[in-house]
């Protein structure tokens, strides 16, 4: 059996924080006697990601996603547990590992703010020892794919958010990493730029077989890119599996839509006995029904109403995840 590209066992990170008491008296007291609190950001996390997988890493704010990615990137030392990425222990920060992974934080900049993007990219190429010919080809190819090639000579501070994020992505991929950690890569982008970045990541993963761990609050990113998701909250993982299985496990209802094309429309009947009525008009009815009652309700509606069309839909995955986070929080 092949060794996973990413393997995490019992990974834990606790932060010790000083809790200041209010007012001048509290500040004075803190000079001599401080009260500290311990916050468990990541709590005995276990998972493995195979080489070439593109996995969604989901959770509400403060769930421990970014902390996990920072430990896997070697930026933070864990309080307990172990992790290996491409056979390396990340926080040992060995040169061989640093040349094989990249971390893209949607809220952080790695490009020099006052320099044109190309100059930052050239600096990265020197650091990684990338030959000039290969650098030019890689930058031009990625620039064309992300539709940002003509912006390379513009100062980074003058780029739009979408253009800057695309250049940040090029900087992360310049040395062709085998593992890519993506933390909110489409944060704040318009819908066109989001779609461009998604399509690029999908093509890059398919072509280069780069292992990717992706966090995002946009479920469109996850649905478009990830078959598998890991869901974390309060530092613990409570789901690891196929995205399609989230609906089977956490969605307790479906929506039944019935249509009537007759001029007289539907008769006035009580629909509350079936479930939650979401829409009701003379020609269209939508009822939210418990999953275990779908067949029974469909049969009853067909028997009682002049139905010309009927449709059964799962709840939108975004709504399921939203309710799941609210419940877990």
Secondary structure, DSSP 4 states (H G I P E B T S, - for coil): -PPPSEEEEEEEEEEEEE-PPSHHHHHHHHTT---EEEEEEEEEEEEEE-TT-EEEEE--TTSSHHHHHHHHTTSS--SEEEEEETTB-GGG--HHHHTTEEEEETT---S-TTSBHHHHHHHHHHHHT--HHHHHHHHHHHHHHTT-GGGTTSBGGGS-HHHHHHHHHHHHHTT--SEEEEESTTTT--HHHHHHHHHHHHHHHHHH--EEEEE-S-HHHHHHH-SEEEEEETTEEEEEEEHHHHHHHH--EEEEEEE--STT-------TTTSEEEEE-SSEEEEEEEGGGHHHHHHHHHHHS--SEEEEEEPPHHHHHHHHHHHH-
